[in-house]
Amino acid sequence: MAQIRRRDFIAAAASTAVLSAEGTGRIVAIGDVHGDLDRFVDVLSMAGMVDDKQRWSGGKAQLIQLGDVTDRGS
Protein backbone atom coordinates (compact mmCIF):
# COMPACT_ATOMS: atom_id res chain seq x y z
CA MET A 1 0.00 0.00 0.00
CA ALA A 2 1.40 3.38 -0.95
CA GLN A 3 2.02 5.78 1.88
CA ILE A 4 0.54 9.26 1.75
CA ARG A 5 2.28 12.22 3.33
CA ARG A 6 0.46 13.71 6.31
CA ARG A 7 0.04 17.17 4.76
CA ASP A 8 -1.31 15.66 1.52
CA PHE A 9 -3.83 13.61 3.51
CA ILE A 10 -4.95 16.66 5.51
CA ALA A 11 -5.31 18.74 2.35
CA ALA A 12 -7.34 16.00 0.64
CA ALA A 13 -9.56 15.49 3.69
CA ALA A 14 -10.18 19.22 4.06
CA SER A 15 -11.08 19.69 0.40
CA THR A 16 -13.35 16.63 0.50
CA ALA A 17 -15.14 17.96 3.57
CA VAL A 18 -15.64 21.37 1.96
CA LEU A 19 -16.86 19.94 -1.33
CA SER A 20 -19.28 17.50 0.23
CA ALA A 21 -20.50 20.01 2.82
CA GLU A 22 -22.27 22.10 0.20
CA GLY A 23 -25.38 19.88 0.31
CA THR A 24 -25.19 19.30 4.05
CA GLY A 25 -27.15 21.20 6.64
CA ARG A 26 -24.89 20.31 9.53
CA ILE A 27 -21.32 19.17 10.11
CA VAL A 28 -20.24 17.66 13.43
CA ALA A 29 -16.50 17.41 14.11
CA ILE A 30 -15.21 15.24 16.93
CA GLY A 31 -11.61 15.18 18.12
CA ASP A 32 -9.36 12.33 19.14
CA VAL A 33 -11.34 9.38 20.54
CA HIS A 34 -8.41 7.99 22.60
CA GLY A 35 -9.82 4.47 22.27
CA ASP A 36 -12.74 5.23 24.61
CA LEU A 37 -15.78 3.79 22.84
CA ASP A 38 -18.24 4.59 25.65
CA ARG A 39 -17.29 8.30 25.70
CA PHE A 40 -17.32 8.39 21.89
CA VAL A 41 -20.88 7.04 21.86
CA ASP A 42 -21.81 9.60 24.56
CA VAL A 43 -20.49 12.42 22.37
CA LEU A 44 -22.33 11.08 19.31
CA SER A 45 -25.52 10.86 21.35
CA MET A 46 -25.16 14.40 22.75
CA ALA A 47 -24.59 15.67 19.23
CA GLY A 48 -27.75 13.94 18.02
CA MET A 49 -25.85 11.68 15.66
CA VAL A 50 -27.00 8.36 17.20
CA ASP A 51 -30.17 7.39 19.05
CA ASP A 52 -30.47 5.49 22.33
CA LYS A 53 -29.93 2.19 20.46
CA GLN A 54 -26.75 3.58 18.88
CA ARG A 55 -28.33 3.80 15.42
CA TRP A 56 -27.52 6.72 13.13
CA SER A 57 -29.97 9.53 13.74
CA GLY A 58 -28.00 12.38 12.19
CA GLY A 59 -29.95 12.37 8.94
CA LYS A 60 -27.88 14.08 6.24
CA ALA A 61 -25.42 15.53 8.74
CA GLN A 62 -21.78 14.70 8.23
CA LEU A 63 -19.55 13.41 11.01
CA ILE A 64 -15.87 14.27 10.84
CA GLN A 65 -13.64 12.47 13.33
CA LEU A 66 -10.20 14.02 13.78
CA GLY A 67 -7.26 12.33 15.42
CA ASP A 68 -6.75 8.65 15.93
CA VAL A 69 -9.43 6.19 16.93
CA THR A 70 -7.31 3.89 19.04
CA ASP A 71 -4.86 4.90 21.73
CA ARG A 72 -1.34 3.76 22.46
CA GLY A 73 -0.49 1.68 25.48
CA SER A 74 -2.73 -0.04 27.96
C-alpha positions in Angstrom: 0.0 0.0 0.0 1.4 3.4 -1.0 2.0 5.8 1.9 0.5 9.3 1.7 2.3 12.2 3.3 0.5 13.7 6.3 0.0 17.2 4.8 -1.3 15.7 1.5 -3.8 13.6 3.5 -5.0 16.7 5.5 -5.3 18.7 2.4 -7.3 16.0 0.6 -9.6 15.5 3.7 -10.2 19.2 4.1 -11.1 19.7 0.4 -13.4 16.6 0.5 -15.1 18.0 3.6 -15.6 21.4 2.0 -16.9 19.9 -1.3 -19.3 17.5 0.2 -20.5 20.0 2.8 -22.3 22.1 0.2 -25.4 19.9 0.3 -25.2 19.3 4.1 -27.1 21.2 6.6 -24.9 20.3 9.5 -21.3 19.2 10.1 -20.2 17.7 13.4 -16.5 17.4 14.1 -15.2 15.2 16.9 -11.6 15.2 18.1 -9.4 12.3 19.1 -11.3 9.4 20.5 -8.4 8.0 22.6 -9.8 4.5 22.3 -12.7 5.2 24.6 -15.8 3.8 22.8 -18.2 4.6 25.6 -17.3 8.3 25.7 -17.3 8.4 21.9 -20.9 7.0 21.9 -21.8 9.6 24.6 -20.5 12.4 22.4 -22.3 11.1 19.3 -25.5 10.9 21.3 -25.2 14.4 22.8 -24.6 15.7 19.2 -27.7 13.9 18.0 -25.8 11.7 15.7 -27.0 8.4 17.2 -30.2 7.4 19.1 -30.5 5.5 22.3 -29.9 2.2 20.5 -26.8 3.6 18.9 -28.3 3.8 15.4 -27.5 6.7 13.1 -30.0 9.5 13.7 -28.0 12.4 12.2 -30.0 12.4 8.9 -27.9 14.1 6.2 -25.4 15.5 8.7 -21.8 14.7 8.2 -19.6 13.4 11.0 -15.9 14.3 10.8 -13.6 12.5 13.3 -10.2 14.0 13.8 -7.3 12.3 15.4 -6.7 8.7 15.9 -9.4 6.2 16.9 -7.3 3.9 19.0 -4.9 4.9 21.7 -1.3 3.8 22.5 -0.5 1.7 25.5 -2.7 0.0 28.0 
